[in-house]
Structure formats: C-alpha cells, structure tokens
Amino acid sequence: MGDKSPKSVDRKAKQKQAKTTSDKNKRRQETAAKQVIKKG
C-alpha cells in the first residue's frame, strides 16, 4: 500500500531531487578529473 499523504509525496520528491543532484555532481566531478588528467 503506497502512502499518498502530501507529506509522504513531498518527502519522496525531495529524495528524488537530492539523488538527481548528487548524480549530476558526481558526473561533473568525474568529467573535471578526466580533463585534468588529459592536461597533465
């Protein structure tokens, strides 16, 4: 049974947003690291 209360829905949305943000940051850091290696 899924909890459809506004509080639960909001929490899930925030968790999803946080995960997406952390994934983007991780990719950005990996890209930056690769660019540093190429320059070096």
C-alpha positions in Angstrom: 0.0 0.0 0.0 1.5 3.3 -1.1 1.2 6.3 1.2 -0.4 9.1 -0.8 -0.4 11.7 2.0 1.0 15.1 0.9 3.8 14.8 3.5 4.9 11.4 2.1 4.7 12.5 -1.5 6.7 15.7 -0.8 9.4 13.6 1.0 9.7 11.2 -1.9 10.0 14.1 -4.3 12.8 15.7 -2.2 14.7 12.4 -2.0 14.4 12.0 -5.8 15.6 15.6 -6.3 18.5 15.1 -3.9 19.6 11.9 -5.7 19.4 13.5 -9.1 21.5 16.4 -7.9 24.1 14.2 -6.3 24.3 12.1 -9.5 24.9 15.3 -11.6 27.6 16.5 -9.2 29.3 13.1 -9.3 29.3 13.2 -13.1 30.6 16.7 -13.2 33.5 15.8 -10.8 34.4 12.8 -12.9 34.4 14.9 -16.1 36.6 17.5 -14.3 39.0 14.8 -13.2 39.3 13.4 -16.7 40.0 16.8 -18.1 42.8 17.3 -15.5 44.4 14.0 -16.5 44.3 14.9 -20.2 46.0 18.3 -19.5 48.6 16.7 -17.2 
